[in-house]
């Protein structure tokens, strides 16, 4: 049975992993006949946001401890994961991808990425194992592959449909890192067959939880097709 790694940046859309995207990812993996292993990083997240008010809170939280809320306590340290341990890697969205894994939220495409996140992504690509980047997480993959010589293509959404975010600006940023941006709606995913990278807009577009679930399941289906 295929084992899919799910990389979580915390717990909560504004400062960690998007919970609905994360849980629906785990559900889709199981429904499609695979198993999952949740993965996170034993480091503080950038900050903590009150999800009622959107205001920053004067406290510190750990990405791995927070991710364990979603994983029901079963989460592995990224340092203990090797590409040989998993058949594919999925990265749900949430601001943690742009605040914790990278600092794209503050510095855009000129920002940095955590070395351990970059290492896992690059190693997965180098051994031909697929990566699935949901919502804003293509920016994580784009920073990981920057200056690698790998010419990838990914989507963050569509500029022809409603979105709460500036899809064009995000896409331009990815292009600056060397990624070819493509545009997809909430009903679509993008598959970079050559590099085995799947991307899906998810909550980068205006969507309800049913549309989100369909988009994620389609992305996981395409990811599983790329496993060998």
HELIX and SHEET records of a PDB file:
HELIX    1   1 UNK A   19  UNK A   31  1                                  13    
HELIX    2   2 UNK A   63  UNK A   71  1                                   9    
HELIX    3   3 UNK A   78  UNK A   80  5                                   3    
HELIX    4   4 UNK A   83  UNK A   85  5                                   3    
HELIX    5   5 UNK A   96  UNK A   96  1                                   1    
HELIX    6   6 UNK A   97  UNK A  101  3                                   5    
HELIX    7   7 UNK A  104  UNK A  107  1                                   4    
HELIX    8   8 UNK A  108  UNK A  110  5                                   3    
HELIX    9   9 UNK A  115  UNK A  126  1                                  12    
HELIX   10  10 UNK A  135  UNK A  137  5                                   3    
HELIX   11  11 UNK A  138  UNK A  145  1                                   8    
HELIX   12  12 UNK A  167  UNK A  177  1                                  11    
HELIX   13  13 UNK A  202  UNK A  204  5                                   3    
HELIX   14  14 UNK A  209  UNK A  225  1                                  17    
SHEET    1   A 7 UNK A  75  UNK A  77  0                                        
SHEET    2   A 7 UNK A  35  UNK A  40  1                                        
SHEET    3   A 7 UNK A   3  UNK A   7  1                                        
SHEET    4   A 7 UNK A  88  UNK A  91  1                                        
SHEET    5   A 7 UNK A 130  UNK A 134  1                                        
SHEET    6   A 7 UNK A 197  UNK A 200  1                                        
SHEET    7   A 7 UNK A 189  UNK A 192 -1                                        
SHEET    1   B 2 UNK A  48  UNK A  49  0                                        
SHEET    2   B 2 UNK A  56  UNK A  57 -1                                        
SHEET    1   C 2 UNK A 153  UNK A 157  0                                        
SHEET    2   C 2 UNK A 180  UNK A 183  1                                        
END                                                                             
